[in-house]
């Protein structure tokens, strides 16, 4: 069954003629089916919807900047992304688009947590925890993660701090899914670190890293505040979930 869903996913990914909405909907359905095999249908639906909210944050931010952007695409156990058909002109635009995803995703996870408390739902609590954790993970300060695109506004050399942090996450949380993500992103990470070491701007955008000091301070505060909130909420929801599971045992 999983093999059939993966084949369907590949067909959908290559079937641009189906249209962006159908492509997004189709890959979402495949992702829900894949996650449901391990975690159950309702958890899968909630988790994929939180991923969708995260990606829509990026999508709306990019469209508001006037960029041509494709609808979200999902791949099971890897995540989701939007295709920027036009690249941001500056690192500040990149940071704006990158921040919008985890910011909106965190609001959604907070709402799910509130619903979990209102309904005493362990399922919603688990979905809220996943939402907080995924958005926190996305703030790892190394490209191509959202955190790397945000801190690049300060200096792309911060990515060298993100690399050991990413390795530490995989060491303490030896998840096969995270390992797959790391393997897929390793060439992009290596290329970004090499460019940061050489002080190179993206091709065709020599003034890409030029930014006003006010913008650097503002996004540094945005990043740190969101990071702190997600750390606290991830820790709290994990403790709440563990407590509920212990009491039910």
Secondary structure in CASP SS format (residue, H / E / C, confidence):
PFRMAT SS
TARGET T0000
AUTHOR 0000-0000-0000
METHOD secondary structure of the structure
MODEL  1
X C 1.00
X H 1.00
X H 1.00
X H 1.00
X H 1.00
X H 1.00
X H 1.00
X H 1.00
X H 1.00
X H 1.00
X H 1.00
X H 1.00
X H 1.00
X H 1.00
X C 1.00
X H 1.00
X H 1.00
X H 1.00
X C 1.00
X H 1.00
X H 1.00
X H 1.00
X H 1.00
X H 1.00
X H 1.00
X H 1.00
X H 1.00
X H 1.00
X H 1.00
X H 1.00
X H 1.00
X H 1.00
X H 1.00
X H 1.00
X H 1.00
X H 1.00
X H 1.00
X H 1.00
X H 1.00
X C 1.00
X H 1.00
X H 1.00
X H 1.00
X H 1.00
X H 1.00
X H 1.00
X H 1.00
X H 1.00
X H 1.00
X H 1.00
X H 1.00
X H 1.00
X H 1.00
X H 1.00
X H 1.00
X H 1.00
X H 1.00
X H 1.00
X H 1.00
X H 1.00
X H 1.00
X H 1.00
X H 1.00
X H 1.00
X C 1.00
X C 1.00
X C 1.00
X C 1.00
X E 1.00
X C 1.00
X C 1.00
X C 1.00
X E 1.00
X E 1.00
X E 1.00
X C 1.00
X C 1.00
X C 1.00
X E 1.00
X E 1.00
X E 1.00
X C 1.00
X C 1.00
X E 1.00
X C 1.00
X C 1.00
X C 1.00
X C 1.00
X C 1.00
X C 1.00
X H 1.00
X H 1.00
X H 1.00
X H 1.00
X H 1.00
X H 1.00
X H 1.00
X H 1.00
X H 1.00
X H 1.00
X H 1.00
X H 1.00
X H 1.00
X H 1.00
X H 1.00
X H 1.00
X H 1.00
X H 1.00
X H 1.00
X H 1.00
X H 1.00
X H 1.00
X H 1.00
X H 1.00
X H 1.00
X H 1.00
X H 1.00
X H 1.00
X H 1.00
X C 1.00
X C 1.00
X H 1.00
X H 1.00
X H 1.00
X H 1.00
X H 1.00
X H 1.00
X H 1.00
X H 1.00
X H 1.00
X H 1.00
X H 1.00
X H 1.00
X H 1.00
X H 1.00
X H 1.00
X H 1.00
X C 1.00
X C 1.00
X C 1.00
X C 1.00
X C 1.00
X C 1.00
X C 1.00
X C 1.00
X H 1.00
X H 1.00
X H 1.00
X H 1.00
X H 1.00
X H 1.00
X C 1.00
X C 1.00
X C 1.00
X C 1.00
X H 1.00
X H 1.00
X H 1.00
X H 1.00
X H 1.00
X H 1.00
X H 1.00
X H 1.00
X H 1.00
X H 1.00
X H 1.00
X H 1.00
X H 1.00
X H 1.00
X H 1.00
X H 1.00
X H 1.00
X C 1.00
X C 1.00
X C 1.00
X H 1.00
X H 1.00
X H 1.00
X H 1.00
X H 1.00
X H 1.00
X H 1.00
X H 1.00
X H 1.00
X H 1.00
X H 1.00
X H 1.00
X H 1.00
X H 1.00
X H 1.00
X H 1.00
X H 1.00
X H 1.00
X H 1.00
X H 1.00
X H 1.00
X H 1.00
X H 1.00
X C 1.00
X C 1.00
X C 1.00
X C 1.00
X C 1.00
X C 1.00
X C 1.00
X C 1.00
X C 1.00
X C 1.00
X C 1.00
X C 1.00
X C 1.00
X C 1.00
X H 1.00
X H 1.00
X H 1.00
X H 1.00
X H 1.00
X H 1.00
X H 1.00
X H 1.00
X H 1.00
X H 1.00
X H 1.00
X H 1.00
X H 1.00
X H 1.00
X H 1.00
X H 1.00
X H 1.00
X H 1.00
X H 1.00
X H 1.00
X H 1.00
X H 1.00
X H 1.00
X H 1.00
X H 1.00
X H 1.00
X H 1.00
X H 1.00
X H 1.00
X H 1.00
X H 1.00
X H 1.00
X H 1.00
X H 1.00
X H 1.00
X H 1.00
X C 1.00
END
